[in-house]
């Protein structure tokens, strides 16, 4: 079986649907497959210059671009949960 990356699937979606076809709908507007692929390549380029990539913050369309782009660089990607309230324990309690 041939190894494929997520970015390969995005490239196929661009080829099949066209670069102007909508891919992501958000509160900020609609992002086309072409725009998503461009953002993913930007994340790939950035990630190739660092070690591990970790994203922390509220949900954003760039998280989708990172999901496709960072693995293409061969670097690991980690999404960090930012929804923990300060009053919640951050470590498991011993029973």
Secondary structure, DSSP 4 states (H G I P E B T S, - for coil): -----HHHHHHHHHHHH-TTSEEEEETTEEEEHHHHHHHHHHHHHHHTTSS-EEEESS--HHHHHHHHHGGGGT--EEEEP----TTS-SSPPP-
